[in-house]
Amino acid sequence: MDIGFIGLGIMGSRMALNLQKAGHTLTIFNRTVKKTHDLKEKGAKTVLKPCEVPMGNDIVITMLSTPEVVRETALGADGFLEKMSSGTLWLNCSTINPSFAKEMGIISAEKGIRYIDAPVAGTKGPAEKGELVFLVGGDLQDVAVIQPLLDIMGKKTLHLGKVGHGSNMKMLINLLLAQSMLAFSEAMILGEEMDLPRETLFDVLLNVPVTAPFLSMVRPKLENYDYEANFPLQWLQKDLHLATVTAYEQGLAMPSLNVSKELFALAKQNGYGEKDFSAIYAYLKKGSV
């Protein structure tokens, strides 16, 4: 299958590589051109503008950082959406707020383009192994078209309903991710201040029912003070912001969500933005980098 792929960051580059390894022909675009080099060397066609991506491709996949970048890439002066043919399909794997996902769905439908929002659960490791979980919103017939591609990039597809529902679920998952990481970090820091050995804290706190299972996977990062990004802190802070926007749109007060967002914003402000989200522990422990 001929596929256009836009966005080759930590996640997108690995997703695209898995599609390429499976024999699909890729046309790729990334704002930072050097990130296209590895895939180009393996046979992908690179283009210099997003509007060139749809040429000859029935499916365009996007994995971009923010709603603003998605809007510019899709609808800007060199936007790809205008160049997509009626009946072709846009698979948007970017983490965006649900109202924006619905807006993109409406604009796509007006142009005769099928739209699926499919953000993912998983970080760099699962993306590399093709073990992501896709949170999908869209028409079932359209999902069936791209299911073989989702099966290459992921281990599970959860169809959650109409366009926007994939983004709904992603908001909730990342809210839990952030708040669980914050609670664990504070528990660790308090335990250390009370002179409990770090290894004992890890061994006990990570093996009680109240602890989120994913925290065992970040243990090595905290143990070794290694914050190379699997999921950059700045993008989790962005996702928390989008969750607060969504809560506002729903007329809901969410005090702990807003506090969490500001704690991650402070960490970003103090130099932790490009580090792994688990570096919130380091920020809470010592402040600036």
C-alpha positions as CSV (number, residue, x, y, z in Angstrom):
1,M,0.0,0.0,0.0
2,D,1.2,3.5,-0.8
3,I,1.1,5.7,2.4
4,G,1.8,9.3,3.2
5,F,3.3,9.8,6.6
6,I,3.7,13.2,8.3
7,G,5.5,13.6,11.6
8,L,8.7,11.7,12.4
9,G,9.4,12.4,16.0
10,I,10.0,9.8,18.7
11,M,6.7,8.0,17.9
12,G,6.1,8.7,14.3
13,S,9.6,7.6,13.1
14,R,9.2,4.2,14.7
15,M,5.6,3.8,13.4
16,A,6.7,4.7,9.9
17,L,9.6,2.3,10.0
18,N,7.4,-0.6,11.0
19,L,5.1,0.2,8.0
20,Q,8.2,0.3,5.8
21,K,9.5,-3.0,7.1
22,A,6.2,-4.6,6.3
23,G,6.6,-3.7,2.7
24,H,4.6,-0.5,2.4
25,T,5.8,2.4,0.2
26,L,6.1,5.7,2.1
27,T,6.0,9.3,1.1
28,I,7.3,11.2,4.2
29,F,7.4,14.8,5.4
30,N,8.8,16.2,8.6
31,R,9.5,19.9,9.5
32,T,13.0,19.0,10.7
33,V,14.3,17.5,7.5
34,K,17.2,15.5,9.1
35,K,14.6,13.3,10.8
36,T,13.6,11.9,7.3
37,H,17.1,10.7,6.5
38,D,16.9,7.2,8.0
39,L,13.7,6.3,6.3
40,K,14.9,7.9,3.0
41,E,17.9,5.7,3.1
42,K,15.6,2.7,3.4
43,G,13.6,3.7,0.3
44,A,11.0,6.2,1.5
45,K,10.3,9.2,-0.8
46,T,10.8,12.5,1.0
47,V,9.0,15.7,0.1
48,L,9.6,19.3,1.2
49,K,6.0,20.4,1.7
50,P,3.1,18.6,3.4
51,C,0.9,19.4,0.4
52,E,3.1,17.0,-1.6
53,V,2.4,14.0,0.7
54,P,-1.0,13.0,-0.7
55,M,0.3,12.6,-4.3
56,G,-0.5,9.1,-5.3
57,N,-1.4,8.0,-1.8
58,D,-4.8,6.8,-0.6
59,I,-4.0,7.2,3.1
60,V,-2.2,10.0,4.9
61,I,-1.1,9.3,8.5
62,T,-0.2,12.2,10.8
63,M,1.7,11.9,14.2
64,L,2.2,15.6,15.2
65,S,2.9,17.4,18.5
66,T,0.0,19.8,19.0
67,P,-3.4,20.8,17.5
68,E,-1.8,24.0,16.2
69,V,0.8,22.0,14.3
70,V,-1.9,19.7,12.9
71,R,-4.0,22.7,11.8
72,E,-1.0,24.3,10.0
73,T,0.1,21.1,8.4
74,A,-3.4,20.2,7.2
75,L,-4.9,23.5,6.4
76,G,-2.1,26.0,6.2
77,A,-0.6,27.5,3.0
78,D,1.1,24.2,2.1
79,G,-1.6,22.1,3.8
80,F,-2.1,18.5,2.7
81,L,-5.8,18.3,3.1
82,E,-6.6,20.4,0.0
83,K,-4.5,18.0,-2.1
84,M,-6.2,14.8,-0.8
85,S,-8.7,13.3,-3.3
86,S,-12.3,12.6,-2.4
87,G,-12.6,9.1,-0.8
88,T,-9.1,9.0,0.5
89,L,-8.4,8.6,4.2
90,W,-6.7,10.7,6.9
91,L,-5.6,8.7,9.9
92,N,-4.7,11.2,12.6
93,C,-2.6,9.6,15.4
94,S,-1.7,12.9,17.0
95,T,-2.8,13.6,20.6
96,I,-5.3,16.5,20.3
97,N,-8.3,17.7,22.2
98,P,-11.6,16.0,21.3
99,S,-13.3,19.2,20.0
100,F,-10.4,19.8,17.6
101,A,-10.6,16.2,16.4
102,K,-14.3,16.7,15.7
103,E,-13.5,19.9,13.8
104,M,-11.0,18.1,11.7
105,G,-13.5,15.4,11.0
106,I,-16.1,17.9,9.9
107,I,-13.7,19.8,7.6
108,S,-12.5,16.5,6.1
109,A,-16.0,15.3,5.5
110,E,-16.9,18.5,3.7
111,K,-14.1,17.7,1.3
112,G,-15.2,14.1,0.8
113,I,-12.2,12.8,2.9
114,R,-12.6,10.0,5.5
115,Y,-11.2,10.9,8.9
116,I,-10.2,8.7,11.8
117,D,-8.8,10.0,15.1
118,A,-6.5,7.3,16.5
119,P,-4.2,8.6,19.2
120,V,-2.1,5.9,20.8
121,A,-1.4,4.5,24.3
122,G,2.3,3.7,24.6
123,T,5.7,5.3,24.4
124,K,9.0,4.9,22.5
125,G,9.5,1.2,23.3
126,P,6.0,0.0,22.3
127,A,6.2,2.1,19.1
128,E,9.5,0.5,18.2
129,K,8.1,-3.0,18.8
130,G,4.8,-2.4,17.1
131,E,3.0,-2.8,20.4
132,L,1.0,0.4,20.6
133,V,-2.7,0.5,21.5
134,F,-4.8,2.5,19.1
135,L,-7.7,4.5,20.6
136,V,-9.9,4.9,17.6
137,G,-12.9,7.1,16.8
138,G,-14.5,6.9,13.4
139,D,-16.7,5.0,11.0
140,L,-16.3,1.2,11.3
141,Q,-16.0,0.7,7.6
142,D,-13.1,3.2,7.5
143,V,-11.5,1.5,10.4
144,A,-11.6,-1.8,8.5
145,V,-9.6,-0.2,5.7
146,I,-6.7,0.8,7.9
147,Q,-6.9,-2.1,10.3
148,P,-4.0,-4.0,8.6
149,L,-1.8,-0.9,9.2
150,L,-2.9,-0.6,12.8
151,D,-2.0,-4.2,13.3
152,I,1.5,-3.5,12.0
153,M,2.1,-0.6,14.3
154,G,0.2,-1.8,17.3
155,K,-1.0,-4.8,19.3
156,K,-4.5,-3.7,19.9
157,T,-7.2,-1.5,18.4
158,L,-10.0,-0.2,20.6
159,H,-12.9,1.3,18.6
160,L,-14.5,3.7,20.9
161,G,-17.2,5.2,18.7
162,K,-17.5,8.2,16.5
163,V,-14.8,10.7,15.6
164,G,-13.4,12.4,18.7
165,H,-14.0,9.5,21.0
166,G,-10.4,8.2,20.5
167,S,-9.2,11.6,21.7
168,N,-11.7,11.5,24.6
169,M,-10.1,8.4,25.9
170,K,-6.5,9.6,25.4
171,M,-7.3,12.7,27.5
172,L,-8.4,10.4,30.4
173,I,-5.4,8.0,30.1
174,N,-2.8,10.9,30.1
175,L,-4.6,12.5,33.1
176,L,-4.1,9.3,35.1
177,L,-0.6,9.0,33.8
178,A,0.4,12.4,35.1
179,Q,-1.4,12.3,38.4
180,S,-0.1,8.8,39.1
181,M,3.5,9.9,38.4
182,L,3.1,12.9,40.6
183,A,1.7,10.9,43.5
184,F,4.4,8.3,43.3
185,S,7.1,11.0,43.1
186,E,5.8,12.7,46.2
187,A,5.6,9.4,48.1
188,M,9.2,8.6,47.1
189,I,10.5,12.0,48.1
190,L,8.7,12.0,51.5
191,G,9.9,8.4,52.1
192,E,13.5,9.5,51.4
193,E,13.2,12.4,53.7
194,M,12.1,10.0,56.5
195,D,15.3,8.0,55.9
196,L,13.7,5.0,54.3
197,P,16.1,3.3,51.8
198,R,15.3,4.1,48.2
199,E,15.4,0.4,47.2
200,T,13.0,-0.4,50.0
201,L,10.7,2.3,48.9
202,F,10.7,1.0,45.3
203,D,10.2,-2.6,46.4
204,V,7.3,-1.8,48.6
205,L,5.5,1.1,46.9
206,L,5.7,-0.6,43.5
207,N,4.1,-3.8,44.8
208,V,1.0,-2.6,46.6
209,P,-2.5,-2.6,44.9
210,V,-2.8,1.2,45.0
211,T,0.1,1.7,42.7
212,A,-0.3,2.1,38.9
213,P,1.4,-0.8,37.0
214,F,3.2,1.5,34.6
215,L,5.3,2.9,37.4
216,S,7.4,-0.3,37.6
217,M,8.5,0.5,34.0
218,V,9.8,4.0,35.1
219,R,11.7,2.6,38.1
220,P,15.0,2.2,36.2
221,K,14.8,5.9,35.2
222,L,14.3,7.0,38.8
223,E,16.9,4.6,40.2
224,N,19.6,5.7,37.7
225,Y,18.5,9.3,37.4
226,D,18.3,8.6,33.6
227,Y,15.7,10.9,32.1
228,E,16.3,10.3,28.4
229,A,12.9,10.8,26.9
230,N,10.5,8.0,26.1
231,F,7.7,10.5,26.4
232,P,8.9,14.1,26.8
233,L,7.6,15.9,29.8
234,Q,6.6,18.9,27.7
235,W,4.2,16.8,25.7
236,L,2.5,15.5,28.8
237,Q,2.1,19.0,30.0
238,K,0.5,19.9,26.7
239,D,-1.9,17.0,27.0
240,L,-2.9,18.1,30.5
241,H,-3.5,21.6,29.1
242,L,-5.8,20.0,26.4
243,A,-7.6,18.1,29.2
244,T,-8.3,21.3,31.0
245,V,-9.6,22.9,27.8
246,T,-11.9,19.8,27.4
247,A,-13.1,20.1,31.0
248,Y,-13.9,23.8,30.5
249,E,-15.8,22.9,27.3
250,Q,-17.8,20.4,29.4
251,G,-18.5,22.9,32.2
252,L,-16.5,20.9,34.7
253,A,-14.2,22.0,37.5
254,M,-11.2,19.8,37.8
255,P,-8.9,21.2,40.6
256,S,-6.4,18.4,40.8
257,L,-6.0,18.3,37.0
258,N,-5.2,22.0,36.9
259,V,-2.7,21.7,39.8
260,S,-1.0,18.8,37.9
261,K,-0.8,20.8,34.7
262,E,0.9,23.7,36.5
263,L,3.4,21.4,38.2
264,F,4.4,20.0,34.9
265,A,4.5,23.5,33.5
266,L,6.9,24.6,36.2
267,A,9.1,21.6,35.5
268,K,9.1,22.5,31.8
269,Q,9.9,26.1,32.7
270,N,12.8,24.9,34.8
271,G,14.5,23.0,32.1
272,Y,12.9,19.5,32.2
273,G,10.7,19.9,29.1
274,E,12.7,17.6,26.8
275,K,13.4,15.1,29.5
276,D,11.2,12.1,30.1
277,F,7.9,12.8,31.9
278,S,9.2,10.8,34.9
279,A,11.7,13.6,35.5
280,I,8.9,15.4,37.4
281,Y,10.3,13.4,40.3
282,A,13.7,15.1,39.9
283,Y,12.0,18.5,39.6
284,L,9.9,18.0,42.8
285,K,13.0,16.8,44.6
286,K,15.5,19.5,43.6
287,G,13.9,22.2,41.4
288,S,15.9,23.5,38.4
289,V,18.1,21.2,36.3
